[in-house]
Amino acid sequence: VLVTLSPGEFFGEISLFDHGPRSADVVANNDSVLLKISAASFEKLLAEAPELAAPFLFAMSKALTARIRADNKRYRDSIQFARAAGK
């Protein structure tokens, strides 16, 4: 388990930008209601309603930044743990 998401959070957002394959699988551990936004729909939103897309992109940027910082901390902690264990 990499992360447990809470209501209102998102996943799979990177493919909106690079159209690449997903990097992880997602499994719901509770009944869930999901919203899928295709890359084409996202690009249409950007083009036709930038005033709606901007807050969406800002929220996504904040969430991605928090995830990167958390990943960096986990990595640093694992390096420190390995050094302390003499590896």
Secondary structure, DSSP 4 states (H G I P E B T S, - for coil): ------TT----THHHHH----SS----SS--------HHHHHHHHHH-HHHHHHHHHHHHHHHHHHHHHHHHHHHHHHHHHHHTT-
